[in-house]
Amino acid sequence: MIRIMAALALAVTAVPATAQFRDTIVAQDRTDRAAGVVLRSLDKTTGQVRDISLTQGDTEEVGRLQVTLGECRYPVENPSGNAYAYLVIRDAGVAEPRFAGWMVASSPALNALEDRRYDVWVMRCTS
């Protein structure tokens, strides 16, 4: 686990690091690809919490944000132990993403969406 955290910290500081990050995770911890993900969102203004289920390629709206799942991976030896999800998050109607990268369920602050109103984080992969 320490090796994974060190690899994640190193990968998050490299820009852009999407392919490198994925390869680092796979090299450190044998993972398998899941069909989908469960995310949790928080509207910081209203306090509303909502769970969102996405399959690969699906997009769901969270307030003004559009959240798209690229891929979800989990450790083969411990499927419920952690999840790594590649997400693209955009403001509605804006082509440039607000966030594009891997989020890690066990360390949501490691690579998080920076938004004044909304938080989105990974709960688990689904099959």
C-alpha positions as CSV (number, residue, x, y, z in Angstrom):
1,M,0.0,0.0,0.0
2,I,2.9,2.4,0.8
3,R,4.3,1.7,-2.7
4,I,1.0,2.5,-4.3
5,M,0.6,5.8,-2.3
6,A,4.2,6.8,-3.3
7,A,3.5,6.0,-6.9
8,L,0.2,8.0,-6.8
9,A,1.9,11.0,-5.3
10,L,4.6,10.9,-7.9
11,A,2.1,10.4,-10.7
12,V,-0.3,13.2,-9.6
13,T,2.5,15.7,-9.7
14,A,3.4,14.8,-13.3
15,V,1.3,16.7,-15.9
16,P,-0.2,15.2,-18.0
17,A,0.1,11.8,-16.3
18,T,-3.0,9.8,-17.3
19,A,-1.3,6.9,-19.1
20,Q,1.7,7.0,-16.9
21,F,-0.5,7.0,-13.8
22,R,-2.6,4.0,-15.0
23,D,0.6,2.1,-15.9
24,T,2.1,2.8,-12.5
25,I,-1.0,1.6,-10.6
26,V,-1.2,-1.6,-12.7
27,A,2.6,-2.3,-12.2
28,Q,2.3,-1.8,-8.4
29,D,-0.9,-3.7,-7.7
30,R,-2.5,-6.2,-10.1
31,T,-5.8,-4.8,-11.0
32,D,-8.8,-5.7,-13.1
33,R,-11.2,-3.5,-15.0
34,A,-14.7,-3.1,-13.7
35,A,-17.9,-2.4,-15.7
36,G,-18.8,0.7,-13.7
37,V,-18.3,2.8,-10.6
38,V,-20.3,4.2,-7.7
39,L,-19.5,7.8,-7.0
40,R,-20.7,10.1,-4.2
41,S,-21.4,13.8,-4.7
42,L,-21.9,16.5,-2.2
43,D,-23.6,19.9,-2.9
44,K,-21.8,22.0,-0.3
45,T,-24.5,24.7,-0.5
46,T,-27.5,22.5,0.2
47,G,-25.8,19.6,2.0
48,Q,-27.3,17.2,-0.4
49,V,-25.4,13.9,-0.7
50,R,-26.1,11.6,-3.7
51,D,-24.7,8.3,-4.9
52,I,-24.2,8.0,-8.6
53,S,-23.8,4.7,-10.6
54,L,-22.0,5.0,-13.9
55,T,-20.9,2.4,-16.5
56,Q,-17.9,3.0,-18.6
57,G,-18.5,5.9,-21.0
58,D,-21.7,7.1,-19.2
59,T,-22.2,10.7,-18.2
60,E,-24.3,11.9,-15.2
61,E,-25.1,15.5,-14.2
62,V,-24.2,16.7,-10.7
63,G,-25.7,20.2,-10.6
64,R,-24.0,22.1,-13.3
65,L,-21.3,19.5,-13.7
66,Q,-21.2,16.6,-16.1
67,V,-19.3,13.6,-14.8
68,T,-18.1,10.9,-17.3
69,L,-16.5,7.6,-16.4
70,G,-13.5,6.5,-18.5
71,E,-12.5,3.4,-16.5
72,C,-12.7,1.9,-13.1
73,R,-10.0,-0.5,-11.7
74,Y,-9.8,-2.5,-8.5
75,P,-7.2,-4.8,-6.9
76,V,-7.6,-8.4,-7.9
77,E,-6.6,-9.7,-4.5
78,N,-9.0,-7.4,-2.7
79,P,-11.9,-6.3,-4.9
80,S,-13.6,-4.4,-2.1
81,G,-10.4,-2.8,-0.8
82,N,-9.9,0.1,-3.2
83,A,-11.0,1.5,-6.5
84,Y,-9.3,3.7,-9.0
85,A,-11.6,5.6,-11.4
86,Y,-10.6,7.8,-14.4
87,L,-13.1,10.6,-14.5
88,V,-13.7,13.6,-16.8
89,I,-15.7,16.4,-15.2
90,R,-16.9,19.4,-17.1
91,D,-19.1,22.4,-16.5
92,A,-22.3,22.0,-18.6
93,G,-21.7,23.4,-22.1
94,V,-18.0,23.9,-21.7
95,A,-15.6,21.8,-23.7
96,E,-12.5,22.2,-21.5
97,P,-12.7,19.8,-18.5
98,R,-12.6,21.1,-14.9
99,F,-11.1,17.7,-13.9
100,A,-9.6,14.9,-15.9
101,G,-7.7,12.2,-14.1
102,W,-7.7,9.2,-11.7
103,M,-9.5,9.4,-8.4
104,V,-8.6,6.9,-5.7
105,A,-11.3,5.7,-3.3
106,S,-8.9,5.2,-0.4
107,S,-7.4,8.7,-0.8
108,P,-10.0,11.1,-2.2
109,A,-7.9,14.2,-1.5
110,L,-4.9,12.9,-3.4
111,N,-6.3,14.0,-6.7
112,A,-9.6,15.8,-6.2
113,L,-12.0,18.0,-8.1
114,E,-11.5,21.6,-7.1
115,D,-14.9,23.2,-7.0
116,R,-16.5,25.8,-4.6
117,R,-19.9,24.1,-4.6
118,Y,-19.5,20.4,-5.5
119,D,-17.4,17.5,-4.2
120,V,-17.3,14.2,-6.2
121,W,-15.4,11.1,-5.0
122,V,-15.1,7.4,-5.8
123,M,-16.8,4.9,-3.5
124,R,-16.2,1.5,-5.3
125,C,-16.1,-0.2,-8.7
126,T,-19.1,-2.3,-9.8
127,S,-19.2,-5.3,-12.1
